[in-house]
Amino acid sequence: MAAFTSDELSEAYDVVVIGGGAAGLNGALLLARSKRPVVVIDAGEPRNAPAEGVHGLLGHEGLPPAELLERGRAEVRHYVGDVVSGDVADVTREDE
């Protein structure tokens, strides 16, 4: 599991995405393609893991969910985004 302090995250990344499912990875991909420093923190427990395939996603009908996520992680990394394994225990606002 990754361990980051808020200072480390704020100095290294413009955006921290909590959750590496399809939506989180898609958001991170768009940011990384726009050359924004982004990290995805994911616990690796996707809700759709038991599904046999992805349905209703253009171009990916029937694709195993784990393969979709691995492709997404690879795309984010290709654009120099980071994807790390970890849990987020707390998020707080530091200023107004």
C-alpha positions, -999 to +999 in steps of 0.1 A: +000+000+000+012+035-008+016+060+020+015+097+012+013+127+033-009+156+021+022+177+015+037+150-008+005+148-028+000+185-031+036+190-042+036+162-068+001+163-082-025+187-094-052+161-089-057+130-067-083+105-079-097+083-052-108+050-068-095+033-099-127+020-114-137+029-150-149+064-141-118+073-120-094+060-146-113+078-174-111+111-155-074+105-147-067+096-184-083+129-196-062+149-171-030+130-179-036+136-217-039+173-208-005+170-192-018+175-157+000+157-129-025+131-116-024+101-094-051+074-089-052+057-055-071+024-057-077-003-032-081-029-059-116-041-050-137-033-080-175-037-075-179-053-109-153-080-103-178-109-102-193-098-136-184-120-166-181-090-189-186-053-194-219-044-210-231-011-226-196+004-230-190+013-267-163-009-282-159-031-251-190-053-250-182-085-231-147-075-221-138-090-187-139-062-161-103-068-149-090-065-184-109-031-189-092-018-157-058-030-167-061-013-201-072+019-183-043+018-159-019+013-188-034+042-207-031+065-177+005+055-172+013+059-209+004+096-204+027+098-173-001+096-148+004+074-117-017+046-105-009+033-070-024+007-047-038+021-015-067+030+007-077+066+015-085+068+052-093+105+055-097+136+034-098+170+051-100+206+038-071+227+050-083+262+041-113+281+030 
